Amino acid sequence: MSYLENLLMLRKKVSNYTKESTKWLLTKVRNNDKKFTKVTPNDFKIGSFYFMSYDLKAINKSSKMEQLVPFLLVDYNANIDSKVFWIMNLNFVPLNIKEAFFVNFLNNFKNTLDNNSKVKSVSEESALPTIKYDILWDELLKYGIDYSIREIRLELIQNLYSVSTDDLHFLTTVNTQTLTGVDEKKLTEIWITKLKKESLEERIDEKKVRADYDKIVKELQTTFKFLDNKLKGL
């Protein structure tokens, strides 16, 4: 099934589906399998999804938003620093915006996701093609969440797990408050603050982002209703 179909099934299964997703994540960390595997940064593939624990003390940071992190690996530039990578940190994005983003974004990679669902292990899966910093930044900008791109240093990664694209409906709906202590209300406040205060010329105007988001949410609700009817027999 597609990401959207899996997400709908998860929503139908339990009312508090973020709790279910968090339980799934913590269980997988304790008991890895072929679709959720402990790896090292040497196994990194741009365009793949991961979960990591990160050493904040080494860089005198205290934000738990960057300590236990589900993420998409975005890019690196060995000419600048071979030990620095850029990621899309899923902790920074409010749940509804995150769902809306990935429902639309992953439509660009249907063939890759379909092929990945046919293999037995995450190590055999293909990464999402054409993922680069500037391309993803432009996509995130449409939702006003470009600030979710963060820099990480390889030597500060404590534990790292490769996550199958089959399980993105879980990874993208993990309860951020459980991982970080930051609730959805605060995440939404951060999003709104970024829209209002950022002064980058490239940043889309706040009203346009909100209007686009409202449109996306309405389309999402229509899609969920359609799939709900389609999947009633499952």
C-alpha positions as CSV (number, residue, x, y, z in Angstrom):
1,M,0.0,0.0,0.0
2,S,1.0,3.6,-0.5
3,Y,2.1,5.9,2.3
4,L,-1.3,7.5,2.3
5,E,-3.1,4.2,2.5
6,N,-0.9,3.0,5.3
7,L,-1.4,6.3,7.2
8,L,-5.2,5.9,6.9
9,M,-5.1,2.3,8.1
10,L,-3.0,3.4,11.1
11,R,-5.6,6.2,11.8
12,K,-8.4,3.7,11.6
13,K,-6.7,1.2,13.8
14,V,-6.4,3.3,16.9
15,S,-7.6,6.8,17.9
16,N,-4.3,7.8,19.4
17,Y,-2.2,6.7,16.5
18,T,0.9,8.8,17.5
19,K,1.1,6.7,20.7
20,E,1.0,3.6,18.5
21,S,3.7,4.9,16.3
22,T,5.9,5.8,19.3
23,K,5.4,2.3,20.7
24,W,6.4,0.9,17.3
25,L,9.6,3.0,17.3
26,L,10.7,2.1,20.8
27,T,10.0,-1.6,20.2
28,K,12.1,-1.6,17.0
29,V,15.0,0.2,18.8
30,R,15.0,-2.6,21.4
31,N,14.4,-5.4,18.9
32,N,15.7,-4.7,15.4
33,D,14.6,-6.7,12.4
34,K,15.4,-6.7,8.7
35,K,13.3,-3.6,8.0
36,F,14.7,-1.6,11.0
37,T,18.4,-2.3,11.3
38,K,21.2,-0.8,13.4
39,V,23.8,0.7,11.1
40,T,26.8,3.0,11.1
41,P,27.3,6.4,9.3
42,N,29.4,4.4,6.8
43,D,26.1,2.9,5.6
44,F,24.5,6.3,5.0
45,K,22.6,6.8,1.7
46,I,21.3,10.2,0.7
47,G,17.5,10.0,0.4
48,S,17.1,7.3,3.0
49,F,15.3,7.5,6.4
50,Y,16.9,6.9,9.8
51,F,16.5,7.2,13.5
52,M,19.4,8.2,15.7
53,S,20.5,9.2,19.2
54,Y,22.9,12.2,19.1
55,D,25.4,13.5,21.6
56,L,24.4,17.0,22.5
57,K,26.7,17.4,25.5
58,A,29.7,17.3,23.2
59,I,28.6,20.5,21.6
60,N,27.1,22.1,24.7
61,K,23.5,22.0,23.4
62,S,20.5,21.1,25.5
63,S,17.7,20.9,22.9
64,K,16.1,17.5,23.1
65,M,14.7,18.2,19.6
66,E,18.1,17.1,18.3
67,Q,18.8,14.2,20.6
68,L,16.4,11.4,19.6
69,V,15.8,12.1,15.9
70,P,13.8,10.5,13.1
71,F,15.2,12.0,9.9
72,L,15.6,12.0,6.2
73,L,19.2,12.2,5.0
74,V,19.4,15.1,2.7
75,D,22.9,15.9,1.5
76,Y,26.6,16.5,2.3
77,N,29.5,18.3,0.7
78,A,32.9,16.5,1.2
79,N,34.7,19.6,-0.1
80,I,33.4,21.6,2.9
81,D,33.6,18.9,5.6
82,S,33.2,15.2,5.0
83,K,32.0,14.7,8.6
84,V,29.0,17.0,8.3
85,F,25.6,16.0,6.8
86,W,22.3,17.8,6.4
87,I,19.1,16.1,7.5
88,M,15.4,16.8,7.6
89,N,14.7,16.5,11.3
90,L,11.1,15.3,11.7
91,N,10.9,16.5,15.3
92,F,10.7,20.1,14.2
93,V,7.5,19.7,12.1
94,P,4.0,19.8,13.6
95,L,2.1,16.5,12.9
96,N,-0.6,17.8,10.5
97,I,2.0,19.7,8.4
98,K,4.3,16.6,8.4
99,E,1.5,14.3,7.2
100,A,0.4,16.8,4.5
101,F,4.0,17.2,3.3
102,F,4.8,13.5,3.1
103,V,1.5,12.6,1.5
104,N,2.3,14.9,-1.4
105,F,6.1,14.6,-1.4
106,L,6.2,10.8,-1.5
107,N,3.9,10.8,-4.6
108,N,7.0,11.7,-6.5
109,F,8.7,8.4,-5.6
110,K,5.9,5.8,-6.2
111,N,8.1,3.4,-8.2
112,T,10.9,3.5,-5.6
113,L,8.5,2.8,-2.8
114,D,6.7,0.0,-4.6
115,N,10.0,-1.7,-5.4
116,N,11.2,-1.3,-1.8
117,S,8.1,-3.0,-0.6
118,K,9.1,-6.1,-2.6
119,V,12.5,-6.7,-0.9
120,K,13.1,-8.4,2.4
121,S,15.5,-6.1,4.1
122,V,16.1,-2.3,4.4
123,S,19.7,-2.8,3.2
124,E,18.3,-3.9,-0.2
125,E,16.0,-0.9,-0.5
126,S,16.8,2.0,-2.8
127,A,17.0,5.6,-1.5
128,L,14.6,8.2,-2.8
129,P,16.3,9.5,-5.9
130,T,17.2,13.2,-6.7
131,I,17.3,14.2,-3.0
132,K,19.6,17.2,-2.7
133,Y,19.8,20.1,-0.3
134,D,18.4,22.8,-2.7
135,I,15.7,20.5,-4.1
136,L,14.4,19.5,-0.7
137,W,14.7,23.0,0.7
138,D,12.4,24.3,-2.1
139,E,9.9,21.6,-1.3
140,L,9.9,22.3,2.4
141,L,9.7,26.0,1.8
142,K,6.2,25.5,0.3
143,Y,5.1,24.4,3.7
144,G,7.2,26.9,5.7
145,I,9.2,24.1,7.3
146,D,12.6,24.6,5.6
147,Y,14.0,25.2,9.2
148,S,13.7,21.4,9.7
149,I,16.9,21.0,7.7
150,R,19.6,20.7,10.3
151,E,23.3,20.0,10.3
152,I,24.7,16.9,12.1
153,R,28.3,15.7,12.7
154,L,29.1,12.1,12.2
155,E,31.3,11.7,15.3
156,L,28.4,12.8,17.5
157,I,26.0,10.0,16.4
158,Q,25.7,7.5,19.2
159,N,23.2,5.0,17.8
160,L,21.9,4.9,14.3
161,Y,19.1,2.8,12.7
162,S,18.1,2.4,9.1
163,V,14.3,2.6,8.6
164,S,12.4,0.9,5.7
165,T,10.2,3.1,3.5
166,D,7.5,0.5,4.3
167,D,7.2,2.0,7.8
168,L,7.2,5.7,7.0
169,H,3.7,6.1,8.2
170,F,5.0,5.1,11.7
171,L,8.2,7.1,11.5
172,T,6.5,10.3,10.5
173,T,3.8,10.2,13.1
174,V,5.9,9.4,16.2
175,N,4.7,11.5,19.2
176,T,7.3,14.3,19.3
177,Q,6.4,15.2,22.9
178,T,7.4,11.7,24.0
179,L,10.8,11.9,22.3
180,T,11.6,15.6,23.1
181,G,9.2,17.0,25.7
182,V,7.9,19.5,23.2
183,D,4.2,19.2,22.5
184,E,2.2,19.9,19.3
185,K,1.1,23.3,20.5
186,K,4.7,24.5,20.9
187,L,5.7,23.0,17.5
188,T,2.9,25.0,15.9
189,E,4.0,28.1,17.7
190,I,7.5,27.6,16.4
191,W,6.2,27.2,12.9
192,I,4.1,30.4,13.0
193,T,7.0,32.3,14.6
194,K,9.3,31.2,11.7
195,L,6.7,32.4,9.2
196,K,6.4,35.8,10.8
197,K,10.0,36.6,11.7
198,E,12.1,35.1,9.0
199,S,13.3,37.7,6.6
200,L,14.9,35.6,3.9
201,E,14.0,37.0,0.5
202,E,13.4,33.4,-0.8
203,R,10.9,32.7,2.0
204,I,7.3,32.5,0.9
205,D,4.9,35.0,2.4
206,E,3.1,33.9,5.5
207,K,-0.4,34.3,4.1
208,K,0.4,32.3,1.0
209,V,1.9,29.4,3.0
210,R,-1.2,29.3,5.3
211,A,-3.5,29.5,2.3
212,D,-1.6,26.7,0.6
213,Y,-1.6,24.6,3.8
214,D,-5.4,25.1,4.3
215,K,-5.9,23.9,0.7
216,I,-3.6,20.9,1.3
217,V,-5.4,19.9,4.5
218,K,-8.8,20.0,2.7
219,E,-7.4,17.9,-0.2
220,L,-6.1,15.5,2.4
221,Q,-9.4,15.2,4.2
222,T,-11.1,14.5,0.8
223,T,-8.5,11.9,0.0
224,F,-8.9,10.2,3.4
225,K,-12.7,10.1,2.9
226,F,-12.2,8.5,-0.5
227,L,-9.8,5.9,0.8
228,D,-11.9,5.2,3.8
229,N,-14.7,4.1,1.5
230,K,-12.2,2.2,-0.7
231,L,-10.6,0.3,2.2
232,K,-13.7,-0.5,4.3
233,G,-13.4,-4.1,3.3
234,L,-9.8,-4.5,4.4
